[in-house]
């Protein structure tokens, strides 16, 4: 049975993945804190995206641009005019909503009358310096893309790049959403993994199709089930002002709307580079041209949410095959092993010496390469279940035979529960093969 959002939110807080920000003061709508396991999950998602789309490609380089941005950037990009949602207000309770989300009745008070829709710009405004004057106005970026566009010539010339090539960036973005909600699906502070891929005009359609497929494959490779993910081609009437074509990769989230955007792939044509006066020398044309741009853009937070939902499994009665079913419900988080927050758990069968010392030695042997967790509390069965619940792929158990007989450990697989005896001297190589 698919996990509900209420169950997932409770699980994420209880197991240290995601907390409401400043919860001791009542939180803050649209903002979330990622706990010890959540930050590891996010870091792993970002590392795997960067590895696939930047590190392992000879035609893509990286960038890290500033969050606070000169307002002229957004004037030229069209954000000051076009980056808005339609806002309505309930005339009874004065609660404000995004007009697309409002039915006939106010979700807050039951009122039936609303104001006419008004445009609401989604960017966060701030001020530079000691005075709040118009000349000191700046904005927190609503996307990472503009930092790439205004640096196009800097990157191209310094790295001597030739078309086609891409610039990748991972970073925070901020949008003053009217109605944030559905946990971390729609928040006001989030992270993006964006790639701007530049090509010659006329080659954009083939690269658009290429990046649609590459983006989808990345999610499938890291564990999203085929039945839960799909392409949705936006109709021309819904395209952004800069877009020639946009395909959303949608995921079937367990909230009311169901299928919703996980990431987007857009053909931004030459709109942004023209807006910022960025060109490249083309030897064939014997002059400067303005490249077209294909943009695969994914949210780290939404990706983390989708991976958690797809990995979460409840097993009624438990999974044990060696003892009588205990009728308890066990949770297994079947995350891809490369995304799992903890890669290897170190479990001495007893707190007593010499097992404790040996277990610490084993941990020191492998924690240079893998994020490990040491747990010596309660029965080994309960410890296995704790690690299953947070998605740890492998548990390494140190028992009395380890120190008295064979200098070997027992390695347990999260998904199959199969156990294998491995010599300590071969453990690093054994795990390396598992994580290839």
C-alpha positions in Angstrom: 0.0 0.0 0.0 1.4 3.4 -1.0 2.6 5.6 1.9 0.4 8.6 2.8 1.9 12.1 3.2 1.0 12.1 6.9 2.8 8.9 7.5 5.9 10.1 5.6 6.0 13.5 7.4 5.9 11.7 10.8 8.5 9.2 9.7 10.8 11.9 8.3 10.7 13.8 11.6 11.0 10.8 13.9 14.0 9.3 12.0 15.9 12.6 11.6 15.3 13.4 7.9 13.3 16.6 7.9 12.1 18.9 10.7 9.9 22.0 10.6 12.2 25.0 10.9 12.4 26.7 14.3 9.7 24.4 15.6 10.2 25.5 19.2 8.9 28.9 18.0 6.0 27.6 16.0 7.9 27.1 12.7 7.8 29.3 9.6 5.5 28.5 6.7 7.3 27.2 3.7 10.7 26.6 5.3 12.1 23.2 6.5 15.3 22.0 8.1 17.0 18.8 7.0 18.2 16.7 9.9 21.3 14.4 10.2 19.9 11.8 7.8 18.1 14.3 5.5 21.2 16.3 4.9 23.1 13.1 4.0 20.3 12.1 1.6 20.4 15.6 -0.1 24.1 15.6 -0.3 24.1 12.2 -2.0 21.4 13.3 -4.5 23.5 16.3 -5.4 26.7 14.4 -5.6 25.2 11.8 -7.9 23.6 14.4 -10.1 26.9 16.4 -10.4 28.8 13.2 -11.1 26.4 12.2 -13.9 25.9 15.5 -15.6 29.1 17.5 -14.9 32.0 15.4 -13.7 31.6 12.5 -16.1 31.0 14.7 -19.2 33.6 16.5 -21.2 31.1 19.0 -22.5 29.9 20.4 -19.2 31.5 22.6 -16.6 30.3 23.9 -13.2 29.5 27.2 -11.7 28.5 28.6 -8.3 26.9 32.1 -8.7 25.8 34.5 -6.0 22.3 34.2 -4.4 21.8 38.0 -3.9 21.5 39.4 -7.4 21.7 42.7 -9.2 18.1 43.8 -10.0 19.1 44.6 -13.6 19.5 40.8 -14.1 15.8 40.3 -13.4 14.8 43.4 -15.3 16.4 42.0 -18.4 15.3 38.4 -17.8 11.7 39.4 -17.5 11.2 38.2 -13.9 10.2 41.7 -12.6 7.3 41.7 -15.1 6.5 38.0 -15.7 7.5 36.1 -12.6 4.2 36.2 -10.7 1.2 34.1 -9.6 -2.4 35.2 -9.6 -3.5 35.9 -6.0 -7.0 36.0 -4.6 -8.2 36.9 -1.1 -11.2 35.5 0.9 -13.5 38.4 1.7 -14.5 36.8 4.9 -11.3 35.7 6.6 -8.8 37.6 4.4 -6.7 34.5 3.8 -4.8 34.7 0.5 -4.5 31.9 -2.0 -3.1 31.1 -5.4 -6.1 31.4 -7.7 -5.4 28.1 -9.3 -5.7 26.3 -5.9 -9.1 27.9 -5.0 -12.4 26.1 -5.4 -15.8 27.5 -4.7 -15.3 27.6 -0.9 -12.4 29.0 1.2 -10.4 26.2 2.6 -9.7 28.3 5.8 -13.2 29.5 6.8 -15.7 28.2 4.3 -16.4 31.7 2.8 -17.7 31.8 -0.7 -16.6 35.2 -1.9 -13.1 36.1 -3.2 -11.5 39.2 -4.6 -10.6 39.3 -8.3 -7.1 37.8 -9.1 -4.2 40.2 -8.7 -0.6 39.6 -9.8 1.8 38.7 -7.0 5.5 38.8 -7.7 7.2 35.7 -6.2 10.7 37.1 -5.7 12.1 38.0 -2.3 13.3 41.6 -2.1 16.2 42.7 0.1 18.5 45.7 0.5 22.2 46.2 0.2 23.9 48.6 2.5 22.6 50.5 5.5 19.5 52.1 4.0 16.3 50.7 2.5 16.1 52.9 -0.5 15.2 51.9 -4.1 18.8 52.4 -5.2 19.9 49.6 -2.8 17.2 47.1 -3.8 18.4 43.6 -4.7 16.7 40.2 -5.0 17.3 36.7 -3.8 17.4 34.6 -6.9 14.3 32.7 -7.8 16.3 30.3 -9.9 20.0 29.5 -10.4 19.8 29.8 -14.2 20.3 33.6 -14.5 23.7 33.3 -12.8 24.7 31.0 -15.6 23.4 33.2 -18.3 25.1 36.4 -17.2 28.4 34.4 -16.8 28.1 32.8 -20.2 31.0 34.6 -21.8 33.2 34.5 -18.6 32.9 30.7 -18.5 33.1 30.1 -22.3 36.2 32.3 -22.7 38.1 31.2 -19.6 37.5 27.5 -20.3 37.9 27.8 -24.1 34.6 26.0 -24.7 33.1 25.3 -28.1 29.4 24.6 -28.9 27.6 22.5 -27.9 28.5 22.7 -24.2 26.8 23.0 -20.8 27.1 24.9 -17.5 25.8 23.1 -14.4 25.0 24.6 -11.0 23.5 23.4 -7.7 22.3 26.0 -5.3 19.6 27.6 -3.2 16.7 29.5 -4.7 13.9 31.5 -3.1 10.3 32.0 -4.1 7.7 33.8 -2.0 5.0 31.2 -2.7 1.5 32.3 -1.9 0.5 28.9 -0.6 3.4 26.6 0.1 2.4 23.1 1.1 2.5 19.4 0.7 5.5 19.1 3.0 8.7 20.0 1.1 7.0 19.8 -2.3 6.4 23.5 -2.5 8.5 25.6 -0.2 9.9 29.1 -0.1 13.5 28.1 0.2 14.8 25.2 -1.9 17.7 23.9 -3.8 18.0 23.4 -7.6 20.2 21.2 -9.8 20.2 23.1 -13.1 22.0 22.6 -16.3 22.0 25.1 -19.2 23.1 23.4 -22.4 24.0 25.7 -25.2 23.9 24.7 -28.9 23.7 26.3 -32.3 20.3 27.4 -33.5 18.7 24.7 -35.5 20.2 22.0 -33.3 18.0 22.8 -30.3 15.2 20.3 -31.1 17.6 17.3 -31.1 19.3 18.4 -27.8 15.9 19.0 -26.2 14.9 15.4 -26.9 18.3 14.2 -25.7 18.0 15.9 -22.3 14.4 14.8 -21.8 15.6 11.2 -22.0 18.8 11.7 -20.0 16.8 13.4 -17.2 14.2 10.7 -17.0 16.9 8.0 -17.0 18.7 9.5 -14.1 15.6 9.1 -11.9 15.0 5.6 -13.1 18.6 4.6 -12.4 18.4 5.8 -8.8 15.3 3.9 -7.9 12.1 5.7 -9.0 9.6 3.1 -10.2 8.5 3.4 -13.9 4.9 3.4 -12.9 5.3 6.5 -10.8 7.0 8.7 -13.3 6.0 10.1 -16.7 6.5 12.9 -19.3 4.1 15.7 -19.6 4.5 18.1 -22.5 3.2 21.5 -21.6 0.6 23.0 -24.0 1.8 26.1 -25.8 -0.8 28.2 -23.9 1.0 27.2 -20.6 4.6 27.9 -21.7 6.8 30.4 -19.9 7.5 33.6 -21.7 11.0 32.3 -22.7 10.1 28.8 -23.7 9.7 27.2 -27.2 8.8 23.8 -25.6 8.8 22.4 -22.1 8.4 18.9 -20.8 7.7 18.2 -17.2 8.8 15.0 -15.7 6.0 14.2 -13.3 5.8 12.0 -10.3 2.7 10.5 -8.8 2.9 12.1 -5.3 0.5 10.8 -2.6 -1.4 14.1 -2.1 -4.6 15.3 -3.6 -3.2 16.5 -6.9 -1.3 13.3 -7.6 0.8 13.7 -10.7 2.9 16.8 -10.2 6.1 18.3 -11.6 9.3 16.6 -10.3 11.5 18.5 -12.8 11.3 20.4 -16.1 13.2 20.3 -19.3 12.8 23.6 -21.3 13.9 24.9 -24.6 14.7 28.5 -23.6 15.8 29.4 -27.2 18.1 32.4 -27.3 15.9 34.5 -25.0 18.2 34.7 -22.0 21.5 35.2 -23.7 20.0 37.9 -26.0 18.5 39.6 -23.0 21.9 39.8 -21.3 23.9 40.5 -24.5 25.9 37.3 -24.4 27.3 35.9 -27.6 29.9 33.5 -28.9 32.2 33.6 -31.9 31.2 31.1 -34.6 33.9 30.4 -37.1 31.6 28.9 -39.6 29.4 32.0 -39.6 32.4 34.2 -39.5 30.9 36.3 -36.7 29.1 36.2 -33.4 26.0 34.2 -32.8 23.6 33.8 -29.9 23.2 30.1 -29.0 20.0 28.4 -28.1 19.7 26.9 -24.6 18.2 23.6 -23.3 17.5 23.6 -19.6 17.1 20.5 -17.5 16.1 21.8 -14.0 15.4 19.6 -11.0 14.6 20.5 -7.4 16.8 18.7 -4.8 14.0 18.8 -2.3 11.4 17.4 -4.6 13.8 14.7 -5.7 14.5 13.8 -2.1 10.7 13.6 -1.4 10.1 11.3 -4.4 13.0 9.0 -3.5 11.7 8.7 0.1 8.2 7.9 -1.1 9.3 5.3 -3.6 11.7 3.7 -1.1 9.3 3.5 1.8 7.7 0.1 2.5 5.7 -1.2 5.4 5.9 -5.0 6.1 3.1 -6.3 8.2 4.2 -9.0 10.7 7.9 -8.3 10.1 10.3 -9.9 7.7 12.0 -12.6 9.8 12.2 -16.1 8.3 14.1 -17.6 11.1 11.7 -16.9 14.0 8.0 -16.9 14.3 6.4 -13.7 12.9 6.1 -11.1 15.7 3.0 -9.4 14.1 4.8 -6.1 14.3 4.9 -3.7 11.4 8.4 -3.2 10.1 9.5 -0.3 7.8 12.1 -0.8 5.1 13.5 2.2 3.3 14.8 0.7 0.0 16.8 3.7 -1.1 19.4 3.2 -3.8 22.6 2.3 -2.0 24.4 5.4 -3.4 21.7 7.7 -2.0 21.4 6.0 1.4 22.4 8.4 4.2 24.3 5.7 6.1 26.1 3.2 3.9 27.3 0.7 6.5 26.2 0.1 10.1 28.8 -1.3 12.6 27.1 -3.6 15.1 29.1 -5.4 17.8 27.1 -8.3 19.2 27.9 -7.1 22.7 29.1 -3.9 24.3 31.7 -5.9 26.2 35.4 -6.1 25.4 37.1 -7.3 23.3 34.1 -6.8 20.9 33.9 -3.0 21.4 37.5 -2.5 20.5 37.4 -4.8 17.5 34.2 -3.1 16.3 35.9 0.4 16.5 38.8 -1.0 14.5 36.5 -2.3 11.8 34.7 1.1 11.6 38.0 2.9 11.3 38.9 0.6 8.4 36.0 1.6 6.3 34.7 5.0 7.4 37.3 6.8 5.2 35.3 5.6 2.2 31.7 5.2 3.6 29.4 7.0 6.0 29.1 4.6 8.9 26.9 4.3 12.0 28.0 2.5 15.2 25.2 1.0 17.3 25.6 -1.4 20.2 22.2 -0.9 22.0 19.5 -3.5 22.3 19.2 -6.9 20.5 20.8 -7.4 17.1 17.4 -7.9 15.6 16.2 -4.5 16.7 19.4 -2.9 15.5 18.9 -4.5 12.1 15.4 -3.1 11.9 16.5 0.4 12.9 19.0 0.3 10.0 16.4 -1.1 7.6 14.1 1.8 8.5 16.7 4.5 7.6 17.8 2.7 4.4 21.3 1.4 5.4 22.3 -1.1 2.7 24.7 -3.2 4.8 25.1 -4.1 8.4 28.5 -5.5 9.7 28.2 -7.6 12.8 31.2 -8.3 15.0 30.8 -11.3 17.2 33.0 -13.4 19.5 34.1 -15.7 16.7 35.6 -12.5 15.1 38.1 -12.0 17.9 38.5 -15.6 19.1 38.5 -17.6 15.9 38.4 -16.3 12.3 38.9 -12.5 12.3 35.8 -12.3 10.1 32.6 -10.4 10.3 29.0 -11.0 9.1 27.7 -8.7 6.5 23.9 -8.5 6.1 22.1 -7.1 3.0 19.2 -4.8 3.7 17.0 -5.9 0.9 17.6 -9.7 0.8 18.5 -10.1 4.5 21.2 -12.6 3.3 24.2 -12.8 5.5 27.8 -13.5 4.4 30.9 -14.1 6.4 33.8 -11.9 5.2 37.3 -11.7 6.5 38.2 -8.3 8.0 41.2 -8.0 5.7 38.8 -8.4 2.7 36.0 -6.2 3.9 37.0 -3.0 2.2 37.3 -4.8 -1.1 34.0 -6.6 -0.6 32.2 -3.3 0.1 33.9 -1.6 -2.8 32.5 -4.2 -5.2 29.0 -3.7 -3.7 29.1 0.0 -4.3 30.4 -0.1 -7.9 
